[in-house]
């Protein structure tokens, strides 16, 4: 998976239910995605972005070469955007400390920043996080002819027998290719179960920051575990029993 910035609950479902996590950083960076920004509640109603400013780069720059614009005080801006949670979120102090720890890394690399955020957040959630950064692995894989083969060839090279992806990526994979390689292709979907945000209506799919503001570690893990595995090739799904 690409390295997302304080991603939503479903990203942590994938981490929790896999044995090894590969931070995939060699493909082209796409603007206005989730690598440098995510969403939290906005004071009053609705949601707002928190984001990391980036240096200008060419359109075809890979994620691994994306540089943070550290000449502006973006960390304090993010923390100020969290201030409004203090009035209603029971875990404001703990989560603010978590965010500070996630951002407290001396780097200009968006990959290293997001890796640190994932590591710190998983530690808070008591989720093991065994990860590697693909561009640093020097892993020899077979030539890739289309996007779905990255996962296939990396999984083969690491001698794993199952690859798990969010359901949104179904169309880029060839089920037959995975079967031919004796690798199970699985898709994990999180239910994005509503929780009490102390508001009239629920804003779903926000950053894990929002989840943790209103839920203790046990409750947050219940939300992370509210998943099902989907087999799009047989139009069947089943709940995961753990």
C-alpha positions, 0 to 999 in steps of 0.5 A, spaced: 500 500 500 502 507 498 504 511 505 497 514 507 497 520 512 493 518 518 489 514 514 482 512 515 480 506 519 480 501 514 487 502 512 489 499 519 484 493 518 489 491 513 495 492 517 492 488 523 490 482 518 496 481 514 503 478 516 507 483 513 506 490 510 510 493 504 510 501 504 509 501 496 513 508 494 516 507 487 510 509 483 508 516 481 505 520 486 498 523 485 496 529 487 490 530 491 490 523 494 491 521 501 499 521 501 499 528 504 492 529 507 486 527 510 480 529 513 478 531 520 471 534 523 471 541 522 468 546 528 461 546 527 459 541 522 462 538 516 469 536 515 476 539 513 483 537 511 489 537 515 495 536 510 503 536 509 505 542 504 510 539 499 515 542 495 514 543 487 515 537 483 514 534 476 508 530 474 512 523 474 515 524 480 515 517 484 512 517 491 519 516 494 522 522 491 516 527 494 519 532 499 516 536 504 516 543 505 519 544 511 520 552 511 513 553 513 510 551 520 505 546 518 505 541 524 503 547 529 497 548 524 495 541 524 495 541 532 491 548 532 486 544 527 485 539 532 483 544 538 476 544 537 476 537 539 478 539 546 470 541 548 467 534 546 472 528 545 474 524 551 481 522 548 483 529 546 489 529 550 492 522 549 490 523 541 494 530 541 500 527 544 499 521 539 499 526 533 505 530 536 509 523 536 507 521 529 509 528 526 516 528 531 521 526 526 526 530 523 525 528 515 523 532 509 521 525 506 513 524 506 514 516 506 518 517 512 513 521 515 508 517 514 511 510 516 513 514 522 505 516 523 503 508 522 508 506 526 506 510 532 499 509 531 499 502 531 503 502 537 498 506 540 493 501 538 497 495 540 497 492 533 504 489 531 506 493 525 512 489 521 513 493 515 518 494 509 519 500 505 519 497 498 524 502 495 529 500 500 528 493 500 533 492 493 528 486 492 528 483 485 522 482 482 519 479 475 518 485 470 511 488 471 507 489 465 501 492 468 499 495 475 496 489 478 503 485 477 506 489 482 503 486 488 503 479 485 511 479 483 512 482 490 508 477 494 512 471 490 519 474 491 517 474 498 514 467 498 508 469 501 501 465 499 496 471 500 495 478 498 490 482 501 487 489 498 482 493 499 476 492 494 476 498 491 482 495 487 479 489 484 479 491 477 487 492 476 488 485 478 488 478 474 485 472 478 487 467 473 495 470 474 494 469 482 491 462 481 497 460 476 502 463 481 498 459 487 497 465 491 490 467 494 488 474 492 483 476 497 479 483 498 478 486 505 472 491 506 471 495 513 464 497 515 466 504 517 461 503 523 458 509 526 461 512 533 459 517 537 462 524 534 457 528 539 454 531 533 447 530 530 450 526 524 455 522 523 461 523 518 464 517 516 471 515 513 475 520 517 482 520 519 484 515 524 485 521 529 477 522 529 476 515 531 481 515 536 478 522 539 472 518 541 474 511 542 478 508 547 483 503 544 479 497 545 473 500 542 477 503 536 480 495 535 473 493 535 471 498 529 478 496 526 475 489 526 469 490 523 470 487 516 469 482 511 473 478 506 470 479 499 471 474 493 469 479 487 470 473 482 464 468 486 460 474 488 460 471 495 463 474 501 464 472 509 465 475 515 472 474 518 472 470 525 478 472 529 
